[in-house]
Amino acid sequence: MPYLLISTQIRLEAGPTMVGDEHSDPILMDFLGARKRNMLGNNFCEYYVNDAPRVVLDKLEQLGYRVVSMTGVGQTLVWCLHRE
């Protein structure tokens, strides 16, 4: 899985950070220390860590991920990463 999206709410810049969905690589999620949760009202699960996005980006860089793009969508910050 060479692409990865991570996101956080603007008011939560210090964490938590969403790092994957229910189909994400469990080994990668374990490396990040992510936990799976299902938010009330959603029909899907997501992985999150309590770390700030900067900490998550630093960890992913160790595995060869690089930021391809970053944007704000409403009150959400989103980073797209790719690994060769």
N, C-alpha and C positions, 0 to 999 in steps of 0.2 A: 504494500500500500504506500506508494510514493507521495501522495498528497494528504495533507492534514489541515483541518480547520480548528482554530481555538478561538474562544470568544469570552468576553466578560461584559457586564453591565457598566456603564460609565460611572455610576455612583459606587461601584464595587471594584475600583481599580486595584485595591489591595487583595482581592480575591473574594469569593472563589472564582476559578477559571474553568470554563467548560472545555474539555479536551477531546471529546469523542462521542460517538453515538453507540447504540447497542450492537453495531456490527464492527466496531473498532477492534484492532489487534489487541488481544488480552495481554500479551507480553509487553507491548508498548505501554498499555494502561498501567500495568503493574510497575514498570520502570518509573513512571511519573507519579506513582502513589495514588492513582485515581480510584474513586469509588463510583459504582453505578447507582443511579437513583431514578425514580420515576416521579416527576412533579405532578401534583394533583391537577387533573384536567387534561394531562397529556396522554396520548396513547402510545408513547415511545419512551425508551430509557435514554439517559445520557450519562457520560462519565464526567466527573468534576474533581478538582483538587482545591484545597484551601489556599494554595500558593497564589501569589500575584502573577500576572501574565509574564512579567520580566523574568521571574524565576523559572517558569515553564519554558519560555523561549531559550534560556540558558541551557536547560537540561536537554532540549531537543537539538540544540546546536552540537552538543556532544555526540549525538547519534547521526550527524550529517544532514540534518534538516536546515533549510535556509528559507527565510521569509521571501515569498514571491510578491505578495501584496498585503496591504492593510487598509481598512476602511472603517468608517463609522456608519452604522445603519440604525437610524433612530437613536435610541439610548444604549446601543450595543456597539462594542468595538470588536472587529473580526480580523484575524490574521490568517492568511493562507500560506502554508509551508510546503516545500517539496524536498524530497530526498532522492539523490541520484542513485 
